[in-house]
Each structure stands twice: as C-alpha cells, then as structure tokens.
Amino acid sequence: MSGPIERFTAYHNALHEELHKESPEACLQIYSHMVEVLRGRGMRNAFDGGELAAVVYISFLKFLSDRKEILDIQCSDNFQYAALCRLYPEVIRQEDILRYLMDVEEQLRLSHGILGGLLFPRQGREFDDTFREALEIGQFLDFTTDERTEAYVKALMMTIEKLAAGKGKAGGISFTPGAISTLMDGLLQIREGMSLYDPCAGVGLLLAQVMKGKDIDLYAQEIHNSTAAILEMLLIMSGMQRGRISCNDSAWSPLSYEMNMKYDRVVCDPPYVKPEAGYRNIINSQLMDHILYYPEEKIEDPWIFVRHIAASLKPDGRAVVILPMSMMTREGAAGRIRQRLIEDGFIDSVIELPPGAYPFTSIKTSVLVIERGKPQHDVFFLDLSKGQWDGKSDCDNSYIEMVIEHKESEGSSALIGYNELSKNGFQLVAGRYIEQPIDMEQFISDSTKLYENAKSMEERFRSLCDDFNAELEEYNGYLNEGGAEDMNE
C-alpha cells in the first residue's frame, strides 16, 4: 500500500501544469496532503497549535530558502531546503533549525526571540519521522516569484483558517474570518506609507489581509508565544518589511509605549476576556498617554483595548475594531466609557454583523469604526444583521462605501445625533435606531401561516382533550363497577 508521499507525488505529477499556473486547487492540495501527514499526537506534543503551527513552520523554511537572495539572508547552505530535507534529523536537528530562525530574526530586525520558543522540548522519533515526511511534501511549495508567493501564501491562509475553525474553541487559536477581514480592510482606508498597528494580532490572518499589496510600516503584538510565532512567520511571508512584531500583553505593556509612537491606522479583533483585577492598581502616569484609561472608571472587558487603541492613534488616525454586542449595551462603566468616547468625538460608525458571522460561537458581534479628531458627536449605524450579507462570502463594496460616506438608507442605515444617543443611554446597537419598514405582503403571508398554525394547534388540543375525557370516563366507570374494591384487595 502506498504512503502519503507516494500518493501525493502521483497527484502532483498529474497537476504539474496547473501548479506552474499557481492553480488555487493545486496550491491547496499541497497543504492538504501536508496536513494529512502531520495529523496526530506527535505534532500536538511538539507544537502548541499542532499541525497548524507545523504547516506554517515548514512553509516558512521553504519561503526563506526560496527568497534567500531577495531577503538578503546570510546563512549556511545546510539550511537550503533541499539540503535540509537530506540532513534532517541525522545531521540537522530541531535545535539547529531554531537557532537558524533566531539568526534570521536578527537579520530581518522585525522581532527578537519569538521563533526560539516555537517547539516544546519533548519530540522523539515519531515526531522526526513525521516531520521528515512533511518536509518532503514542502519541496513542492514554490516561493521563487512574487506571483507564486502570493498564490501559496493565499492557500496557506485558507488552510490556517480551515484548521483553526475545525479545532473550535478548544483549539486555542483565535482568528478573524476572511470575509470580515475584507470588510475591516475596506473600512480602514489605509494608504501607502502609513503605519498600522494591531495590539491583539492572533495568528495574523487579519493583518495579512489588510497589509496585502501595501507599502506600510507594520506593528503587531500578541500575548501567546506560540501564536506570536505563527503571526511572525505569516506576516513575513505576506511581505512585511518594516515595523515590529512583539510577544507581550497589550493591556500591561503596550507596544505604543515601548516604541514611543502613535499610528495612522489600528485594526484589532480583541479577546473577549476580563483583565486581571490587579491591573488597575499598577497603572502609572507613564502609561496614561498610551491607554486612554479614564482612571475614575473601572476596567470593562474589551473596552480596555478600545481605550488603548484610541490613545494609540495619531490626531487624524482611524481604527476598526471588532466587539461583542454586549459591550454596546452594557450599563455602568461600559456605558460611561461609550459616552466619553462619543463626547470626545472618537466613535464614527457601528456596523452590526449577521448572526453566525464567526464560526464555532454564537456571540453576536459588531464592527466599531474610530475616527480620531472627528468634530461631530453623531454616529453612523449600518445594520447587516437582517440577511443583506451572510458574513461568510466577500462583503459587497457598497456597504463599505455606505459607511465611509455615511449614506443613509431606510431600514438599513442611519446617522444618529448626540441627543438621541443620549436618550438611549449611548447604546450602540443599530436595531435601536433603525426602523425596519414593514413588508405588507410578507406580513400578510407570515400572519396567515401563524393563523393556520394556531388553528391546527387548537384542533389538536381539542382532540387531545376529547381523548383524555374518554379515558377519564372509562376509568370512572371501572371504579363504579367495583374496580376500587379489587385494587384494595
């Protein structure tokens, strides 16, 4: 019986022409076969992130080998991909590869030490055998030209999203779905030469989408080391050339403070977690300008990241943030924070996303557009929760245009003034402000169905009552005929 390598080689030869045309199907098939080889306990024990991290890791090794001259990387010929496949694991071990990657980090000057902790110390022979097989499949990846690099990175991003979505909440890998990333990219309105920051970057799918084809300075921070490693490799493969990637907690140690800078654009899909209670007690004046903190207000879930984002923007900066709908209606500190942000002119628009926009979660979400230096205190609302957009296919550019130009449309969008926002407790939910027009034809149809259902249920209820009365009458007759005496005996 042929193994995965033999089956894949045969398949690859059949698709040879398509592969050189950067066929999406051919690119995805390479990753599909690599994942097939990598699945198993050996990868989970070696990588935090399992086969997902391993796929990115192997792709990155091939990318560095194919783009060595373009990236101007100085390294031993042993790390050219073909040599690596021959020499692993007898001559070159994982610790040698990690030292090589840390040297690459130093040469690229984008981060420091993140890739050194990519693997767990426990690996073993099973891991080496599996990794060698996956390395052999990785030889079919081709990053030798810009066109092929774009095709394979796109396929890799699709593979990452599929793997992360398949693992669900238990997988521990957070990501922003591609369709929502496209929407956020359009709303961000980033231009050449700008700086872009993401304080909670995850595996980087959102940033990779936004930075695609743009000459910008990129700054990203992620709290978990293994996720930060995936983030770094993906961003470098996506074309990152300038900026900084950091592994740290943006609530405790914001990158804006470390770099002493503000940004033209910020994009973020923050975690839905509560900061530690002790955080408020250690805030100092040095961080005040980097976390728009309002010391008199308590920390309120993701709003701490929104306040940090607002403080991280340049005077004319713009940010696009994902938030759970609960944060848009909660009273107390959350309500007062919303009020402060509206009064300071930070909140430009709110887009309510459709249910199920995110896989493996029922949390309703919305997109918050922050505009620093906005003179008005009104807010534009767009309601996409009623089926106009399914949240999975690419977003229609007309919705992006509606938000950018604040185009009002009956039943779907409206510009709401400060007084009305105040009357509603500064709640930022589109459905509270946008009236839905009544479709009389649909209303009559729905009403007819409800009436018919009610009539059917009423008839069924009467039938059950008749059956019950008949049974009761029979039981009473049995008792009257002496059944009770029989039961007592």
Beta strands, then each sheet from edge to edge (+ up, - down):
strand 1: 195-198
strand 2: 217-222
strand 3: 243-247
strand 4: 263-268
strand 5: 313-324
strand 6: 347-352
strand 7: 365-371
strand 8: 379-383
strand 9: 413-416
sheet 1: 3+ 2+ 1+ 4+ 5+ 7- 6+ 8+ 9-
end
